[in-house]
Structures are given as structure tokens and as C-alpha cells.
Amino acid sequence: MDGLEKSLIELVRGYIAELQKRYQDVYLIRSDERNSNLKLHAFSGKVSQYAGFLPDFVLYLANESYIYQLYLEPKGNQLLAQDQWKEDLLTSISPENIEIIGENNNTKLYGVRFYVSGDEREVRKTIYNFIRTDS
């Protein structure tokens, strides 16, 4: 685990108390592409790269009404240009753009822009806004 990943974990940790007031289950899940064949793919829309990838983290939130999954990916500035397609895929993930097969309407998926050093892309604000409103 590198410093950027630790920084993202600390960002989420800062919201845990508030999240636990709103959700019965709060988990930050660390994904590992090397140990899993699970990947996100886009087969239509703006994303033209179909290689797929698995974001490093999933923030899983569940209460009586909804299950939310927020996909989070820390990314070093040196990789932003070459991995832009991954961020495009992440930001295309929202309930308006996704049909979940085999689940009910109470599951909602969201992708978040890359988390970079210094939070230049305002991931903290995105998570905070998500916590403050019922999406």
C-alpha cells in the first residue's frame, strides 16, 4: 500500500462516524486485480476502451432502503493521461447510466473521479456531498 492509498483511507476514515449514523453497514473494501478476475467493463457509451479494470477501493454502504457502492481509485499524477479511460469509465457509473441485472432497484452504483495527491479533483467534496444527500 502506498502513501496515496493511505491518504484515501484516511479521507474515508474521517467520515466513518457520520456514515455509521446513516447506514447499518459501512465497509471500505480494498480490491486487488492480481487476485481477482472481477473487472468493470463498458460496452457502450462514451468509453471506447473495453479492457476493463477493477478500482482499488469500493465504499459499501447499506441501510434498510438502499445499498450504495462507490468505486474509488487513487492515481498518481504521472498516470492520469494514460489512464484517462479508466476515469471516464468510473465517472460514467451512476444509477441513471447503469442497469443492474439480477438485483433490485435498491442497489445504486457510483464511480468517483480519481483521487490524486492533495485531492485536486475534489473527491473529498464528492464523498461529502454523497453523504449529505440521499442519492
Secondary structure as GFF3:
##gff-version 3
##sequence-region A 1 135
A	DSSP	alpha_helix	3	13	.	.	.	ID=ss1
A	DSSP	alpha_helix	16	22	.	.	.	ID=ss2
A	DSSP	beta_strand	25	30	.	.	.	ID=ss3
A	DSSP	three_ten_helix	33	35	.	.	.	ID=ss4
A	DSSP	beta_strand	57	62	.	.	.	ID=ss5
A	DSSP	beta_strand	67	72	.	.	.	ID=ss6
A	DSSP	three_ten_helix	77	79	.	.	.	ID=ss7
A	DSSP	alpha_helix	84	91	.	.	.	ID=ss8
A	DSSP	beta_strand	107	111	.	.	.	ID=ss9
A	DSSP	three_ten_helix	117	119	.	.	.	ID=ss10
A	DSSP	alpha_helix	123	132	.	.	.	ID=ss11
###
